[in-house]
Amino acid sequence: MKKILFAFLAILMILSIVLAGCGQSAISKPGGGKEGGRIQFTTSANIADIGDPTGSAGPGDAAITWCSVEPLLIVDKTGALQPWLAESYEIAADKTSMTFHLRQGISYTDGTPFNADAVKYNCDREIASLMWPNMKGWKDCIIIDNYTVKLNFANGFDWVAAKALAGWWSALMYDPTALKNNTPEYNKTHVVGTGPFIQTGYEPNLKVTFDTNPNYWRGKPYVEGVDFSVITDSNVALMAYKSGQIDMAGINTQDAQGVLDAGFTILKSMDMVFNMCLLPSSGNPDSILKDINIRRAVESAIDKQKLVDTLTYGYGTVTNQGFCLDPYADTTTKGYPFSLTAATDYMTQAGHPSGFETTLYMVQGGPDDVPMAIKGMLTKANITLNIQKIGYLQLVQMIGGGGTGWDGYIWMYGFPGLQVDPASTLKNGPLNAIPSANSSTGWQVTTWISCDQPKELCDLALQGSQEADAAKRIPIYQQISRLTTDKYCQWSYLYYVPSLVSIAPRLHGGSYGQYTEFLWYTYAWIE
């Protein structure tokens, strides 16, 4: 999957697609389904890029792309890599490379064969592009024969790079012919792959449509197609779900009880959770948030338990670190407990004893109850928080490589979870940097460009990614979690909530929650 630049709420649909999308492969088509009908989904942000793997994708774009484009591997419930478009793979004894044996007889939906040439074309582009930081652990892709490729690691074994070929945050296998024959602008709104659905329509800011791929290599899906409607307001999307217009909804905690009262079920998962946090412009030399004591003052002035008790409706848990779930949670992390006295002391140390002013950016369309509550709490510490709502594309311009940067905080979230390996999330969150010989720190920031990227943490992240033994990675990531909070106050983590999803009663037969397919609704059917 192309590098994702996240925005709040849109990720709910991604989670709806992802949470059952990785697992030990179920290749054969299951029987018993009913033919006909179309699945209706919604995406809460306008499309930025669904078909150009070197461009900046939107938060919901990945869920749309996955209808057509598939990865070489997927990840099972244990976190192990399983074959998908690759029929098998092996890691070299010296751990310097991985060899992939591709499934034969698969074609892209325009007739282009899926083979070693296609894999090399995709991998070469992804390794070279800054949009794919997780692919920087690969040096190159070598064709062995028409259905065998070898990927060489850049600096020895790299778990981040290996997992970048599988499922979530993965490098997908786009159609080389479509990418070569069309302009990047066209490819941003059109996608071609080997997957179960073929894109048949695109209405800017309104809808993307897919029809069933009759020649899908695993067997034709039961439904006639899948439609994604753009609904930027979460309340409107929820009403559409309750009225039967769409077939799945990511549920905000404040809406959960109403959904249950209306007779729907809610699926609660800790496999991937929202770790709500404030992302400071700590790497911006002109920002007041460059001073760690200012950042510490802000976090000390926030009553996290009160936020959880009053605004998460029984679903939230206070946290002080990024990897807040076992086995990666670090019990020795102290954090910054709620204390207005401590907040004042930190401001005094920073030379602002009377308080200061800063901005909180949040993507429009999401609930603003928690940001407004934080604003009120900070006022009691003489900290003025100006909330500014922005569009998703503006967020992309602010945080992306070569972007404008920002001054203030961004209302954001991290991704811990039972199915989320820190090695992957570090490259898409707190430590979004890649090794670079042209930087004084040895690291080049690719996104979140106004966020400080401490060399100590980047080095630890690299150490973790180069550790092949999963058990030995745990203490490395615990150390990162502790240092990120206690030493650097890099991101201010507040609380986490599980992912909440509701699926329409008319939709049956999918593999949601089973971790056996890349796309859980490939063989879903409609009653």
VEXDODREN-447211 format. One record per residue (C-alpha): residue number from 1; residue in three letters; x, y, z. Coordinates in Angstrom, 1 decimal, padded with zeros to 4 digits. Example, Ala and Ser with C-alpha at 12.3 -4.5 7.8 and 13.67 -1.06 7.14 Angstrom:
<rs>
num  residu  X  Y  Z
1  ALA  012.3  -004.5  007.8
2  SER  013.7  -001.1  007.1
</rs>
This chain:
<rs>
num  residu  X  Y  Z
1  MET  000.0  000.0  000.0
2  LYS  001.2  003.4  -000.8
3  LYS  002.4  005.7  002.0
4  ILE  -000.7  006.9  003.9
5  LEU  -001.0  010.4  005.3
6  PHE  -003.8  010.0  007.8
7  ALA  -006.7  012.2  008.7
8  PHE  -009.2  011.6  011.5
9  LEU  -012.4  009.7  010.9
10  ALA  -011.4  008.6  007.4
11  ILE  -009.3  005.9  009.0
12  LEU  -012.5  004.4  010.4
13  MET  -013.3  003.1  006.9
14  ILE  -009.8  001.9  006.5
15  LEU  -010.0  000.0  009.7
16  SER  -013.3  -001.5  008.6
17  ILE  -011.5  -002.9  005.6
18  VAL  -008.3  -003.8  007.3
19  LEU  -009.2  -005.5  010.5
20  ALA  -010.1  -008.7  008.8
21  GLY  -008.0  -008.3  005.8
22  CYS  -004.8  -010.1  006.7
23  GLY  -004.3  -013.6  007.7
24  GLN  -003.3  -017.1  006.7
25  SER  -004.3  -017.3  003.1
26  ALA  -007.7  -018.7  002.2
27  ILE  -007.1  -019.0  -001.6
28  SER  -010.1  -021.0  -002.8
29  LYS  -013.5  -019.4  -003.2
30  PRO  -015.9  -020.4  -000.5
31  GLY  -019.3  -021.9  -001.5
32  GLY  -022.8  -021.1  -000.4
33  GLY  -023.0  -017.4  -001.4
34  LYS  -025.9  -015.7  -003.2
35  GLU  -025.3  -014.0  -006.5
36  GLY  -026.2  -010.3  -007.2
37  GLY  -026.4  -006.9  -005.6
38  ARG  -023.8  -004.3  -004.9
39  ILE  -022.0  -003.5  -001.6
40  GLN  -022.2  000.1  -000.5
41  PHE  -019.4  001.7  001.4
42  THR  -018.5  005.3  002.2
43  THR  -015.3  007.2  002.4
44  SER  -015.1  010.4  004.6
45  ALA  -012.6  012.3  002.5
46  ASN  -012.4  013.2  -001.2
47  ILE  -010.0  011.1  -003.2
48  ALA  -006.5  012.3  -003.3
49  ASP  -004.8  009.3  -005.0
50  ILE  -006.0  005.7  -005.5
51  GLY  -003.8  004.6  -008.4
52  ASP  -000.4  006.3  -008.4
53  PRO  001.8  004.5  -006.0
54  THR  004.4  007.3  -005.9
55  GLY  001.9  010.0  -005.0
56  SER  000.4  011.1  -001.7
57  ALA  -002.7  009.1  -000.9
58  GLY  -005.6  010.1  001.2
59  PRO  -006.7  008.5  004.4
60  GLY  -009.6  006.5  002.8
61  ASP  -007.9  006.0  -000.6
62  ALA  -006.2  002.8  000.5
63  ALA  -009.6  001.1  001.2
64  ILE  -010.6  002.0  -002.3
65  THR  -007.4  000.9  -003.9
66  TRP  -007.6  -002.5  -002.3
67  CYS  -010.6  -003.4  -004.4
68  SER  -008.3  -003.8  -007.4
69  VAL  -004.7  -004.0  -006.2
70  GLU  -003.2  -006.8  -004.2
71  PRO  000.1  -007.4  -002.3
72  LEU  002.7  -010.2  -002.6
73  LEU  002.1  -011.3  001.0
74  ILE  -000.4  -010.8  003.8
75  VAL  000.0  -011.0  007.6
76  ASP  -001.7  -013.7  009.7
77  LYS  -003.2  -013.5  013.2
78  THR  000.3  -014.3  014.7
79  GLY  002.0  -011.5  012.7
80  ALA  003.7  -014.0  010.4
81  LEU  004.0  -013.4  006.7
82  GLN  001.8  -015.6  004.4
83  PRO  001.8  -015.9  000.6
84  TRP  -000.7  -014.1  -001.5
85  LEU  000.3  -013.1  -005.1
86  ALA  003.5  -014.8  -004.2
87  GLU  002.9  -018.5  -004.0
88  SER  005.8  -019.0  -001.6
89  TYR  008.9  -017.2  -000.4
90  GLU  012.1  -017.9  001.5
91  ILE  014.6  -015.8  003.5
92  ALA  018.2  -016.3  002.6
93  ALA  020.3  -018.2  005.3
94  ASP  022.5  -015.1  005.7
95  LYS  019.3  -012.9  005.9
96  THR  020.6  -010.6  003.1
97  SER  017.6  -011.2  000.8
98  MET  014.2  -012.7  000.2
99  THR  013.2  -014.8  -002.8
100  PHE  009.6  -014.8  -004.0
101  HIS  008.0  -017.5  -006.2
102  LEU  005.0  -015.9  -007.9
103  ARG  001.7  -017.5  -008.7
104  GLN  001.4  -018.3  -012.4
105  GLY  -001.6  -017.7  -014.7
106  ILE  -002.7  -014.4  -013.1
107  SER  -003.3  -011.3  -015.3
108  TYR  -004.1  -007.7  -014.6
109  THR  -007.7  -006.8  -015.6
110  ASP  -006.4  -005.2  -018.8
111  GLY  -004.7  -008.4  -019.8
112  THR  -001.2  -007.5  -018.7
113  PRO  000.5  -010.6  -017.2
114  PHE  001.4  -010.6  -013.6
115  ASN  005.0  -011.8  -013.6
116  ALA  008.5  -011.0  -012.4
117  ASP  008.6  -007.9  -014.7
118  ALA  005.5  -006.5  -013.0
119  VAL  006.9  -007.1  -009.6
120  LYS  010.3  -005.5  -010.4
121  TYR  008.6  -002.5  -011.9
122  ASN  006.5  -001.9  -008.8
123  CYS  009.3  -002.6  -006.3
124  ASP  011.8  -000.4  -008.2
125  ARG  009.4  002.5  -008.1
126  GLU  008.5  002.0  -004.5
127  ILE  012.0  001.7  -003.3
128  ALA  012.9  004.9  -005.1
129  SER  009.9  006.9  -003.9
130  LEU  009.8  008.9  -000.7
131  MET  006.2  008.0  -000.4
132  TRP  007.2  004.5  000.6
133  PRO  009.5  004.9  003.7
134  ASN  008.9  001.3  004.7
135  MET  010.5  000.1  001.4
136  LYS  013.8  001.9  002.0
137  GLY  015.1  -001.3  003.7
138  TRP  015.4  -002.9  000.3
139  LYS  018.3  -002.3  -002.0
140  ASP  017.0  -003.7  -005.3
141  CYS  014.8  -006.3  -007.0
142  ILE  016.4  -008.9  -009.2
143  ILE  014.6  -011.1  -011.7
144  ILE  015.6  -014.7  -011.4
145  ASP  013.2  -016.0  -014.0
146  ASN  009.7  -015.1  -015.3
147  TYR  008.0  -016.1  -012.0
148  THR  010.8  -015.6  -009.5
149  VAL  012.3  -012.4  -008.0
150  LYS  014.9  -011.8  -005.3
151  LEU  014.8  -008.6  -003.2
152  ASN  018.1  -007.7  -001.6
153  PHE  018.1  -005.9  001.7
154  ALA  020.0  -002.6  001.8
155  ASN  021.6  -003.2  005.1
156  GLY  020.9  -006.7  006.2
157  PHE  017.6  -008.1  007.4
158  ASP  014.9  -005.5  007.8
159  TRP  011.6  -006.5  009.3
160  VAL  010.0  -003.2  008.3
161  ALA  010.9  -003.8  004.7
162  ALA  009.8  -007.4  004.8
163  LYS  006.4  -006.5  006.3
164  ALA  006.1  -003.6  003.8
165  LEU  005.3  -006.3  001.2
166  ALA  002.3  -007.6  003.2
167  GLY  -001.1  -006.2  003.7
168  TRP  -001.4  -003.2  005.9
169  TRP  001.1  -000.4  004.9
170  SER  002.2  -002.7  002.2
171  ALA  003.6  -002.1  -001.3
172  LEU  000.9  -003.3  -003.7
173  MET  001.4  -004.7  -007.2
174  TYR  -000.2  -002.1  -009.5
175  ASP  -000.6  -002.7  -013.2
176  PRO  002.6  -001.5  -015.0
177  THR  000.8  -001.0  -018.3
178  ALA  -001.7  001.4  -016.8
179  LEU  001.0  003.3  -014.9
180  LYS  003.1  003.7  -018.0
181  ASN  000.3  004.5  -020.5
182  ASN  -001.5  007.1  -018.4
183  THR  -000.5  010.4  -016.8
184  PRO  000.1  010.6  -013.0
185  GLU  -003.0  012.8  -012.7
186  TYR  -005.2  010.2  -014.4
187  ASN  -003.7  007.4  -012.3
188  LYS  -004.6  009.3  -009.1
189  THR  -008.3  008.7  -009.8
190  HIS  -008.1  005.4  -011.6
191  VAL  -006.6  002.1  -010.5
192  VAL  -005.9  -001.2  -012.2
193  GLY  -004.7  -004.4  -010.5
194  THR  -005.2  -008.2  -010.2
195  GLY  -007.9  -007.9  -007.6
196  PRO  -011.6  -009.0  -007.3
197  PHE  -013.1  -005.8  -008.6
198  ILE  -012.5  -003.6  -011.6
199  GLN  -013.0  000.2  -011.4
200  THR  -015.8  001.3  -013.7
201  GLY  -016.6  004.8  -012.6
202  TYR  -015.3  007.9  -010.9
203  GLU  -017.3  011.0  -010.1
204  PRO  -015.2  013.7  -008.5
205  ASN  -016.0  014.3  -004.8
206  LEU  -019.0  012.0  -005.1
207  LYS  -018.4  008.3  -005.9
208  VAL  -016.0  005.6  -007.1
209  THR  -017.5  002.4  -008.5
210  PHE  -016.2  -001.1  -009.1
211  ASP  -017.7  -004.0  -010.9
212  THR  -016.9  -007.6  -010.2
213  ASN  -013.8  -009.0  -012.0
214  PRO  -015.2  -012.1  -013.8
215  ASN  -011.7  -013.5  -014.3
216  TYR  -010.5  -013.0  -010.7
217  TRP  -007.8  -015.7  -010.1
218  ARG  -009.4  -017.0  -007.0
219  GLY  -012.9  -017.1  -008.5
220  LYS  -015.6  -014.6  -009.4
221  PRO  -017.1  -012.7  -006.3
222  TYR  -020.8  -013.2  -005.6
223  VAL  -021.8  -009.5  -005.7
224  GLU  -022.0  -007.4  -008.8
225  GLY  -019.8  -004.7  -007.5
226  VAL  -018.8  -002.3  -004.8
227  ASP  -019.5  001.5  -004.6
228  PHE  -017.8  004.1  -002.5
229  SER  -019.7  007.3  -001.8
230  VAL  -017.9  010.3  -000.5
231  ILE  -019.7  011.5  002.7
232  THR  -017.4  014.0  004.6
233  ASP  -019.7  014.5  007.6
234  SER  -019.7  011.6  010.1
235  ASN  -023.2  012.3  011.2
236  VAL  -024.5  012.1  007.7
237  ALA  -022.6  008.9  007.1
238  LEU  -024.1  007.3  010.3
239  MET  -027.6  008.3  009.2
240  ALA  -026.9  006.7  005.8
241  TYR  -025.8  003.5  007.6
242  LYS  -028.8  003.4  009.9
243  SER  -031.2  003.9  006.9
244  GLY  -029.7  001.0  005.0
245  GLN  -027.9  003.1  002.3
246  ILE  -024.4  001.8  003.2
247  ASP  -023.3  -001.5  004.5
248  MET  -020.6  -000.7  007.0
249  ALA  -019.8  002.1  009.3
250  GLY  -016.9  003.0  011.6
251  ILE  -018.6  004.1  014.9
252  ASN  -017.4  007.0  017.0
253  THR  -017.6  006.2  020.7
254  GLN  -020.3  008.9  021.3
255  ASP  -022.5  007.2  018.7
256  ALA  -022.1  003.6  019.9
257  GLN  -025.0  003.4  022.3
258  GLY  -027.4  004.9  019.7
259  VAL  -026.3  002.3  017.1
260  LEU  -026.9  -000.5  019.6
261  ASP  -030.3  001.0  020.6
262  ALA  -031.3  001.0  017.0
263  GLY  -030.8  -002.8  016.9
264  PHE  -027.4  -003.0  015.1
265  THR  -024.4  -004.9  016.4
266  ILE  -021.0  -003.4  017.0
267  LEU  -017.8  -005.3  016.5
268  LYS  -015.1  -004.1  019.0
269  SER  -011.5  -004.9  018.2
270  MET  -008.2  -004.3  020.0
271  ASP  -006.2  -005.5  017.0
272  MET  -005.8  -001.9  016.0
273  VAL  -006.7  001.0  018.2
274  PHE  -006.8  004.8  018.1
275  ASN  -004.2  006.2  020.4
276  MET  -005.4  009.8  020.5
277  CYS  -002.6  012.3  020.8
278  LEU  -001.3  015.8  020.0
279  LEU  001.4  016.1  017.4
280  PRO  003.6  019.1  018.1
281  SER  005.8  021.1  015.7
282  SER  008.8  020.1  017.9
283  GLY  011.1  020.1  014.9
284  ASN  010.2  023.6  013.7
285  PRO  013.0  026.0  014.9
286  ASP  010.6  028.9  014.8
287  SER  007.9  027.3  016.9
288  ILE  007.4  027.8  020.6
289  LEU  006.8  024.1  020.8
290  LYS  010.4  023.5  019.9
291  ASP  011.0  024.0  023.7
292  ILE  010.4  020.6  025.4
293  ASN  009.2  022.4  028.6
294  ILE  006.4  024.0  026.6
295  ARG  005.3  020.6  025.4
296  ARG  005.5  019.2  028.9
297  ALA  003.4  022.1  030.2
298  VAL  000.7  021.4  027.6
299  GLU  000.5  017.7  028.5
300  SER  000.6  018.4  032.3
301  ALA  -002.4  020.7  031.9
302  ILE  -004.6  018.1  030.3
303  ASP  -006.7  015.9  032.7
304  LYS  -006.7  012.7  030.6
305  GLN  -008.8  010.7  033.0
306  LYS  -011.5  013.4  032.8
307  LEU  -011.5  013.2  029.0
308  VAL  -011.9  009.4  029.2
309  ASP  -014.6  009.6  031.9
310  THR  -016.7  012.2  030.1
311  LEU  -016.1  011.8  026.4
312  THR  -015.2  008.2  025.5
313  TYR  -018.5  006.7  026.7
314  GLY  -016.9  003.8  028.5
315  TYR  -014.5  002.8  025.6
316  GLY  -011.4  004.8  026.5
317  THR  -008.3  004.1  028.5
318  VAL  -005.7  006.7  029.7
319  THR  -002.2  006.2  028.3
320  ASN  001.1  008.0  028.4
321  GLN  002.9  006.3  025.5
322  GLY  002.6  005.2  021.9
323  PHE  002.8  001.4  022.3
324  CYS  000.2  001.2  025.0
325  LEU  -000.7  -002.4  024.7
326  ASP  001.1  -005.6  025.7
327  PRO  003.7  -006.8  024.9
328  TYR  005.2  -003.5  023.9
329  ALA  003.8  -001.3  026.7
330  ASP  006.5  000.0  029.0
331  THR  005.4  000.0  032.6
332  THR  008.3  002.2  033.7
333  THR  007.2  005.2  031.6
334  LYS  006.3  008.1  033.9
335  GLY  004.7  010.6  031.6
336  TYR  003.2  013.8  032.7
337  PRO  000.3  013.4  035.2
338  PHE  -002.3  016.1  035.3
339  SER  -001.0  019.1  037.4
340  LEU  -001.6  022.7  036.8
341  THR  001.3  023.5  039.2
342  ALA  003.6  021.4  037.1
343  ALA  002.4  023.0  034.0
344  THR  003.2  026.5  035.5
345  ASP  006.6  025.3  036.5
346  TYR  007.4  024.0  033.0
347  MET  006.3  027.3  031.5
348  THR  008.5  029.2  033.9
349  GLN  011.5  027.1  032.9
350  ALA  010.7  027.9  029.3
351  GLY  010.5  031.6  030.0
352  HIS  006.7  031.9  029.7
353  PRO  005.5  032.0  033.3
354  SER  002.3  033.9  032.3
355  GLY  001.3  031.4  029.6
356  PHE  001.4  031.3  025.8
357  GLU  -000.7  030.8  022.7
358  THR  -000.6  028.1  020.1
359  THR  -002.8  026.4  017.4
360  LEU  -004.4  023.0  017.2
361  TYR  -005.1  021.8  013.7
362  MET  -007.8  019.2  013.1
363  VAL  -009.3  017.8  009.9
364  GLN  -012.8  019.1  009.4
365  GLY  -015.7  016.7  009.5
366  GLY  -014.6  014.9  012.7
367  PRO  -016.0  015.3  016.2
368  ASP  -014.6  018.3  018.0
369  ASP  -015.8  017.5  021.5
370  VAL  -012.4  016.3  022.8
371  PRO  -010.4  019.2  021.2
372  MET  -012.8  021.7  022.7
373  ALA  -012.4  020.0  026.1
374  ILE  -008.6  020.2  025.8
375  LYS  -008.9  023.9  024.9
376  GLY  -010.9  024.5  028.1
377  MET  -008.4  022.6  030.2
378  LEU  -005.5  024.5  028.8
379  THR  -007.2  027.8  029.5
380  LYS  -006.9  027.0  033.2
381  ALA  -003.2  026.9  032.8
382  ASN  -003.1  030.3  030.9
383  ILE  -002.5  028.4  027.7
384  THR  -004.6  029.7  024.7
385  LEU  -005.3  027.0  022.2
386  ASN  -006.8  028.2  018.9
387  ILE  -008.5  025.4  017.1
388  GLN  -008.3  025.6  013.3
389  LYS  -010.2  023.2  011.1
390  ILE  -008.5  022.3  007.8
391  GLY  -009.3  020.2  004.8
392  TYR  -007.5  016.9  004.2
393  LEU  -005.5  018.3  001.2
394  GLN  -004.3  021.1  003.4
395  LEU  -003.1  018.6  005.9
396  VAL  -001.2  016.7  003.2
397  GLN  000.5  020.0  002.2
398  MET  001.5  020.6  005.8
399  ILE  002.9  017.3  006.8
400  GLY  004.3  015.7  003.6
401  GLY  007.9  015.7  002.4
402  GLY  008.6  019.0  000.7
403  GLY  005.5  020.4  002.3
404  THR  004.9  023.7  004.2
405  GLY  005.2  022.3  007.7
406  TRP  003.1  023.7  010.5
407  ASP  003.4  025.6  013.8
408  GLY  001.3  024.3  016.6
409  TYR  -000.3  020.9  017.3
410  ILE  -002.2  018.5  015.0
411  TRP  -005.0  016.5  016.5
412  MET  -003.9  013.0  015.6
413  TYR  -003.6  009.4  016.7
414  GLY  -001.1  006.6  016.7
415  PHE  -001.7  003.0  015.9
416  PRO  -001.0  000.4  018.6
417  GLY  -002.8  -002.8  018.6
418  LEU  -002.5  -006.6  018.9
419  GLN  -002.0  -006.8  015.2
420  VAL  000.2  -003.7  014.8
421  ASP  003.9  -004.2  014.9
422  PRO  005.8  -001.0  016.1
423  ALA  008.4  -001.6  013.4
424  SER  005.7  -000.6  010.8
425  THR  004.0  002.1  012.7
426  LEU  007.2  004.0  013.6
427  LYS  007.7  004.7  009.9
428  ASN  004.2  006.1  009.6
429  GLY  004.1  008.0  012.9
430  PRO  006.5  009.3  015.5
431  LEU  009.7  008.4  013.6
432  ASN  009.0  008.9  009.9
433  ALA  012.6  009.1  008.7
434  ILE  014.8  007.1  006.5
435  PRO  018.6  006.7  006.6
436  SER  020.3  009.5  004.7
437  ALA  024.0  010.3  004.0
438  ASN  023.0  013.9  003.2
439  SER  021.7  014.8  006.7
440  SER  023.6  015.9  009.7
441  THR  021.7  013.4  011.8
442  GLY  022.0  010.6  009.3
443  TRP  018.2  010.6  008.8
444  GLN  015.9  012.2  006.3
445  VAL  012.3  013.1  007.4
446  THR  009.7  012.1  004.9
447  THR  006.5  013.1  006.5
448  TRP  005.4  014.9  009.7
449  ILE  008.2  017.2  008.6
450  SER  007.8  019.7  011.5
451  CYS  008.1  017.0  014.1
452  ASP  011.4  016.4  015.8
453  GLN  013.1  013.1  014.8
454  PRO  015.7  012.5  017.5
455  LYS  018.6  010.5  016.2
456  GLU  018.6  008.3  019.3
457  LEU  015.1  007.2  018.6
458  CYS  015.7  006.7  014.9
459  ASP  018.7  004.6  015.6
460  LEU  016.7  002.4  018.0
461  ALA  013.9  002.1  015.4
462  LEU  016.5  000.9  012.9
463  GLN  017.9  -001.6  015.5
464  GLY  014.4  -003.0  016.1
465  SER  013.7  -003.4  012.4
466  GLN  016.9  -005.3  011.9
467  GLU  016.1  -007.8  014.6
468  ALA  014.6  -010.9  013.1
469  ASP  013.6  -012.4  016.5
470  ALA  010.2  -011.0  017.5
471  ALA  010.8  -011.5  021.2
472  LYS  014.0  -009.5  021.0
473  ARG  012.3  -006.6  019.4
474  ILE  010.0  -006.1  022.4
475  PRO  012.5  -004.5  024.8
476  ILE  013.8  -002.3  022.0
477  TYR  010.3  -000.9  021.3
478  GLN  009.6  -000.5  025.0
479  GLN  012.7  001.6  025.2
480  ILE  011.5  003.7  022.3
481  SER  008.1  004.1  023.9
482  ARG  009.6  005.3  027.2
483  LEU  012.1  007.7  025.7
484  THR  009.6  009.1  023.3
485  THR  007.5  010.2  026.3
486  ASP  009.8  010.8  029.2
487  LYS  012.9  012.2  027.5
488  TYR  011.6  013.8  024.4
489  CYS  007.9  014.5  025.0
490  GLN  007.7  013.9  021.2
491  TRP  004.0  013.2  020.8
492  SER  001.5  013.8  023.7
493  TYR  -000.5  010.6  024.0
494  LEU  -003.8  011.0  025.9
495  TYR  -005.9  007.9  025.7
496  TYR  -006.8  005.0  023.4
497  VAL  -010.0  003.5  022.2
498  PRO  -010.7  000.2  020.3
499  SER  -011.9  000.2  016.8
500  LEU  -015.7  000.0  016.6
501  VAL  -017.4  -001.2  013.4
502  SER  -020.9  -002.1  012.5
503  ILE  -021.8  -004.2  009.5
504  ALA  -025.3  -004.1  007.9
505  PRO  -027.5  -007.2  008.6
506  ARG  -028.0  -007.8  004.9
507  LEU  -024.3  -008.4  004.3
508  HIS  -023.3  -012.1  004.8
509  GLY  -020.5  -014.5  004.1
510  GLY  -017.4  -012.2  004.4
511  SER  -014.4  -013.2  006.4
512  TYR  -014.4  -010.2  008.7
513  GLY  -012.4  -011.0  011.9
514  GLN  -010.9  -014.2  010.5
515  TYR  -007.6  -012.9  009.1
516  THR  -007.7  -015.2  006.1
517  GLU  -008.0  -012.8  003.2
518  PHE  -006.5  -009.5  002.0
519  LEU  -010.0  -008.1  001.3
520  TRP  -012.6  -009.6  003.7
521  TYR  -015.6  -008.9  001.5
522  THR  -014.3  -010.5  -001.7
523  TYR  -016.8  -013.3  -001.2
524  ALA  -019.4  -011.6  000.9
525  TRP  -023.0  -011.7  -000.4
526  ILE  -026.2  -009.8  000.0
527  GLU  -029.5  -011.2  001.4
</rs>
